Amino acid sequence: VELVQSAIYASLDAGVSGYACSHCPEGTFHLITQTQWLEILQIDNDIPVKGNEIGRLIFSSNRQSQPLQRYELGDIGRWVSNHCPCGSAEPKFELLGRLGDTIKIGGTPPTDCKSIQAFIEQRSGYQDALQIRLDYNTNHQERLSLRFSGEPKLTSTQLKEAILSHFPHFDRAVCDQRLNVQIEYNTPITQNPHSGKFPLVIDLRNSLVHATL
């Protein structure tokens, strides 16, 4: 086996919504337009995205067995505008992750937290628990804290520089003093008391804002 990738994109309620041809990279699918209609709306508003901006995938289905109107799966993605060599005229979209794994902080564009995790693992060889904490510092600045249960091979300064270089929108927000980025090694990671799992993202911003009202 030389290549393993998803052949279809489907959900229990909406059914099969997309298929991958041999020219589709992993995570990219053709929309099945005979039964599905796809809207990609902005993360925070029910307004269509522009071009290939990232947004929420909203499906409508005209299947006779189970029609659906504007069903949100909780996934995010974007349109792929280039012509496909397979010859199909059906539009393509790229799946980019789950809505809960996407953050907007410091006025930056939506960022998939799993892409941050993947970059850190690849760049520093780190494989232990990692958690992304979102809150405010004492200057009421939005703060992105990367907490590690262990210690990566890079120093915290080296890792911070690498992250800001790889994610330039974070770097711009830091330079504009809209965002504070913090690296913490050998730090206890918050655990879900019910499942025992370690959530990738802990967003405390709303609770902190309400606590000050």
Contacts in CASP RR format, 6 or more apart in sequence:
PFRMAT RR
TARGET T0000
AUTHOR 0000-0000-0000
METHOD contacts of the structure
MODEL  1
VELVQSAIYASLDAGVSGYACSHCPEGTFHLITQTQWLEILQIDNDIPVK
GNEIGRLIFSSNRQSQPLQRYELGDIGRWVSNHCPCGSAEPKFELLGRLG
DTIKIGGTPPTDCKSIQAFIEQRSGYQDALQIRLDYNTNHQERLSLRFSG
EPKLTSTQLKEAILSHFPHFDRAVCDQRLNVQIEYNTPITQNPHSGKFPL
VIDLRNSLVHATL
5 20 0 8 1.000
5 24 0 8 1.000
5 25 0 8 1.000
5 26 0 8 1.000
5 27 0 8 1.000
6 20 0 8 1.000
6 26 0 8 1.000
6 27 0 8 1.000
6 29 0 8 1.000
7 19 0 8 1.000
7 20 0 8 1.000
8 16 0 8 1.000
8 18 0 8 1.000
8 19 0 8 1.000
8 20 0 8 1.000
8 29 0 8 1.000
9 16 0 8 1.000
9 17 0 8 1.000
9 18 0 8 1.000
9 19 0 8 1.000
9 20 0 8 1.000
9 27 0 8 1.000
9 29 0 8 1.000
9 95 0 8 1.000
10 16 0 8 1.000
10 17 0 8 1.000
10 18 0 8 1.000
11 17 0 8 1.000
11 73 0 8 1.000
13 66 0 8 1.000
13 68 0 8 1.000
13 71 0 8 1.000
14 36 0 8 1.000
14 59 0 8 1.000
14 61 0 8 1.000
14 68 0 8 1.000
14 71 0 8 1.000
14 73 0 8 1.000
15 61 0 8 1.000
15 63 0 8 1.000
16 32 0 8 1.000
16 35 0 8 1.000
17 29 0 8 1.000
17 31 0 8 1.000
17 32 0 8 1.000
17 36 0 8 1.000
17 38 0 8 1.000
17 59 0 8 1.000
17 61 0 8 1.000
18 29 0 8 1.000
18 30 0 8 1.000
18 31 0 8 1.000
18 32 0 8 1.000
18 36 0 8 1.000
19 29 0 8 1.000
19 30 0 8 1.000
19 32 0 8 1.000
20 27 0 8 1.000
20 28 0 8 1.000
20 29 0 8 1.000
20 30 0 8 1.000
21 30 0 8 1.000
21 84 0 8 1.000
21 86 0 8 1.000
21 88 0 8 1.000
22 86 0 8 1.000
23 84 0 8 1.000
23 85 0 8 1.000
23 86 0 8 1.000
24 30 0 8 1.000
24 84 0 8 1.000
24 92 0 8 1.000
27 94 0 8 1.000
27 95 0 8 1.000
28 80 0 8 1.000
28 92 0 8 1.000
28 93 0 8 1.000
28 94 0 8 1.000
28 95 0 8 1.000
29 92 0 8 1.000
29 93 0 8 1.000
29 94 0 8 1.000
29 95 0 8 1.000
30 84 0 8 1.000
30 88 0 8 1.000
30 90 0 8 1.000
30 91 0 8 1.000
30 92 0 8 1.000
31 38 0 8 1.000
31 90 0 8 1.000
31 91 0 8 1.000
31 92 0 8 1.000
31 93 0 8 1.000
32 90 0 8 1.000
33 90 0 8 1.000
33 91 0 8 1.000
35 61 0 8 1.000
35 62 0 8 1.000
35 63 0 8 1.000
36 59 0 8 1.000
36 60 0 8 1.000
36 61 0 8 1.000
36 62 0 8 1.000
37 59 0 8 1.000
37 60 0 8 1.000
37 61 0 8 1.000
37 62 0 8 1.000
38 57 0 8 1.000
38 58 0 8 1.000
38 59 0 8 1.000
38 60 0 8 1.000
38 91 0 8 1.000
38 93 0 8 1.000
39 48 0 8 1.000
39 57 0 8 1.000
39 58 0 8 1.000
39 59 0 8 1.000
39 60 0 8 1.000
39 70 0 8 1.000
40 48 0 8 1.000
40 49 0 8 1.000
40 53 0 8 1.000
40 55 0 8 1.000
40 56 0 8 1.000
40 57 0 8 1.000
40 58 0 8 1.000
40 77 0 8 1.000
40 78 0 8 1.000
40 79 0 8 1.000
40 93 0 8 1.000
41 47 0 8 1.000
41 48 0 8 1.000
41 49 0 8 1.000
41 55 0 8 1.000
41 56 0 8 1.000
41 58 0 8 1.000
42 48 0 8 1.000
42 49 0 8 1.000
42 53 0 8 1.000
42 55 0 8 1.000
42 56 0 8 1.000
43 54 0 8 1.000
43 55 0 8 1.000
43 56 0 8 1.000
43 76 0 8 1.000
43 99 0 8 1.000
43 102 0 8 1.000
43 104 0 8 1.000
43 110 0 8 1.000
44 104 0 8 1.000
49 55 0 8 1.000
49 78 0 8 1.000
49 79 0 8 1.000
51 78 0 8 1.000
51 79 0 8 1.000
51 81 0 8 1.000
52 78 0 8 1.000
52 79 0 8 1.000
52 80 0 8 1.000
52 81 0 8 1.000
53 78 0 8 1.000
54 76 0 8 1.000
54 77 0 8 1.000
54 78 0 8 1.000
54 96 0 8 1.000
54 102 0 8 1.000
54 109 0 8 1.000
54 110 0 8 1.000
55 76 0 8 1.000
55 77 0 8 1.000
55 78 0 8 1.000
55 110 0 8 1.000
56 72 0 8 1.000
56 74 0 8 1.000
56 75 0 8 1.000
56 76 0 8 1.000
56 77 0 8 1.000
56 99 0 8 1.000
57 72 0 8 1.000
57 73 0 8 1.000
57 74 0 8 1.000
57 75 0 8 1.000
57 76 0 8 1.000
57 77 0 8 1.000
57 93 0 8 1.000
57 95 0 8 1.000
58 70 0 8 1.000
58 71 0 8 1.000
58 72 0 8 1.000
59 68 0 8 1.000
59 70 0 8 1.000
59 71 0 8 1.000
59 73 0 8 1.000
60 68 0 8 1.000
60 69 0 8 1.000
60 70 0 8 1.000
60 71 0 8 1.000
61 67 0 8 1.000
61 68 0 8 1.000
61 71 0 8 1.000
74 98 0 8 1.000
74 99 0 8 1.000
74 100 0 8 1.000
75 95 0 8 1.000
75 96 0 8 1.000
75 97 0 8 1.000
75 98 0 8 1.000
75 99 0 8 1.000
76 95 0 8 1.000
76 96 0 8 1.000
76 97 0 8 1.000
76 98 0 8 1.000
76 99 0 8 1.000
76 102 0 8 1.000
76 110 0 8 1.000
76 112 0 8 1.000
77 93 0 8 1.000
77 94 0 8 1.000
77 95 0 8 1.000
77 96 0 8 1.000
77 97 0 8 1.000
78 93 0 8 1.000
78 94 0 8 1.000
78 96 0 8 1.000
79 91 0 8 1.000
79 92 0 8 1.000
79 93 0 8 1.000
79 94 0 8 1.000
80 91 0 8 1.000
80 92 0 8 1.000
80 93 0 8 1.000
80 94 0 8 1.000
82 92 0 8 1.000
84 92 0 8 1.000
96 102 0 8 1.000
96 112 0 8 1.000
97 112 0 8 1.000
97 114 0 8 1.000
100 201 0 8 1.000
101 112 0 8 1.000
101 113 0 8 1.000
101 114 0 8 1.000
101 200 0 8 1.000
101 201 0 8 1.000
102 110 0 8 1.000
102 111 0 8 1.000
102 112 0 8 1.000
102 113 0 8 1.000
103 110 0 8 1.000
103 111 0 8 1.000
103 113 0 8 1.000
103 132 0 8 1.000
103 134 0 8 1.000
103 201 0 8 1.000
103 203 0 8 1.000
104 110 0 8 1.000
104 111 0 8 1.000
105 111 0 8 1.000
105 134 0 8 1.000
105 142 0 8 1.000
105 144 0 8 1.000
105 173 0 8 1.000
105 179 0 8 1.000
106 142 0 8 1.000
106 173 0 8 1.000
106 178 0 8 1.000
106 179 0 8 1.000
107 142 0 8 1.000
107 173 0 8 1.000
107 178 0 8 1.000
107 179 0 8 1.000
108 169 0 8 1.000
108 170 0 8 1.000
108 172 0 8 1.000
108 173 0 8 1.000
108 179 0 8 1.000
109 169 0 8 1.000
111 167 0 8 1.000
111 169 0 8 1.000
111 170 0 8 1.000
113 132 0 8 1.000
113 200 0 8 1.000
113 201 0 8 1.000
114 200 0 8 1.000
116 132 0 8 1.000
116 146 0 8 1.000
116 163 0 8 1.000
116 167 0 8 1.000
117 130 0 8 1.000
117 132 0 8 1.000
117 200 0 8 1.000
119 162 0 8 1.000
119 163 0 8 1.000
119 166 0 8 1.000
119 167 0 8 1.000
120 126 0 8 1.000
120 130 0 8 1.000
120 146 0 8 1.000
120 152 0 8 1.000
120 159 0 8 1.000
120 163 0 8 1.000
121 127 0 8 1.000
123 154 0 8 1.000
123 159 0 8 1.000
123 162 0 8 1.000
123 166 0 8 1.000
124 152 0 8 1.000
124 153 0 8 1.000
124 154 0 8 1.000
124 159 0 8 1.000
124 162 0 8 1.000
125 152 0 8 1.000
125 153 0 8 1.000
126 148 0 8 1.000
126 150 0 8 1.000
126 152 0 8 1.000
126 153 0 8 1.000
128 148 0 8 1.000
128 149 0 8 1.000
128 150 0 8 1.000
129 148 0 8 1.000
129 149 0 8 1.000
129 150 0 8 1.000
129 189 0 8 1.000
129 198 0 8 1.000
130 146 0 8 1.000
130 147 0 8 1.000
130 148 0 8 1.000
130 149 0 8 1.000
130 189 0 8 1.000
130 200 0 8 1.000
131 146 0 8 1.000
131 147 0 8 1.000
131 189 0 8 1.000
131 190 0 8 1.000
131 198 0 8 1.000
131 199 0 8 1.000
131 200 0 8 1.000
131 201 0 8 1.000
131 202 0 8 1.000
132 144 0 8 1.000
132 145 0 8 1.000
132 146 0 8 1.000
132 147 0 8 1.000
132 200 0 8 1.000
132 201 0 8 1.000
132 202 0 8 1.000
133 143 0 8 1.000
133 144 0 8 1.000
133 145 0 8 1.000
133 146 0 8 1.000
133 147 0 8 1.000
133 190 0 8 1.000
133 202 0 8 1.000
133 204 0 8 1.000
134 142 0 8 1.000
134 143 0 8 1.000
134 144 0 8 1.000
134 145 0 8 1.000
134 201 0 8 1.000
134 202 0 8 1.000
134 203 0 8 1.000
134 204 0 8 1.000
134 205 0 8 1.000
135 142 0 8 1.000
135 143 0 8 1.000
135 145 0 8 1.000
135 204 0 8 1.000
135 205 0 8 1.000
135 208 0 8 1.000
136 142 0 8 1.000
136 143 0 8 1.000
136 205 0 8 1.000
136 208 0 8 1.000
137 143 0 8 1.000
137 180 0 8 1.000
139 180 0 8 1.000
141 177 0 8 1.000
141 178 0 8 1.000
141 179 0 8 1.000
141 180 0 8 1.000
142 178 0 8 1.000
142 179 0 8 1.000
142 180 0 8 1.000
142 205 0 8 1.000
143 179 0 8 1.000
143 180 0 8 1.000
143 181 0 8 1.000
143 182 0 8 1.000
144 170 0 8 1.000
144 179 0 8 1.000
144 180 0 8 1.000
144 181 0 8 1.000
144 182 0 8 1.000
145 181 0 8 1.000
145 182 0 8 1.000
145 183 0 8 1.000
145 184 0 8 1.000
146 159 0 8 1.000
146 163 0 8 1.000
146 181 0 8 1.000
146 182 0 8 1.000
146 183 0 8 1.000
146 184 0 8 1.000
147 184 0 8 1.000
147 187 0 8 1.000
147 189 0 8 1.000
148 183 0 8 1.000
148 184 0 8 1.000
148 185 0 8 1.000
148 186 0 8 1.000
148 187 0 8 1.000
149 186 0 8 1.000
149 187 0 8 1.000
149 188 0 8 1.000
149 189 0 8 1.000
150 185 0 8 1.000
150 186 0 8 1.000
151 185 0 8 1.000
151 186 0 8 1.000
152 159 0 8 1.000
152 185 0 8 1.000
154 162 0 8 1.000
156 183 0 8 1.000
156 184 0 8 1.000
156 185 0 8 1.000
159 183 0 8 1.000
160 181 0 8 1.000
160 183 0 8 1.000
163 170 0 8 1.000
163 181 0 8 1.000
164 170 0 8 1.000
164 171 0 8 1.000
164 174 0 8 1.000
164 181 0 8 1.000
165 171 0 8 1.000
170 179 0 8 1.000
170 181 0 8 1.000
173 179 0 8 1.000
174 180 0 8 1.000
174 181 0 8 1.000
189 198 0 8 1.000
190 198 0 8 1.000
190 199 0 8 1.000
190 202 0 8 1.000
191 197 0 8 1.000
191 198 0 8 1.000
192 198 0 8 1.000
192 199 0 8 1.000
END
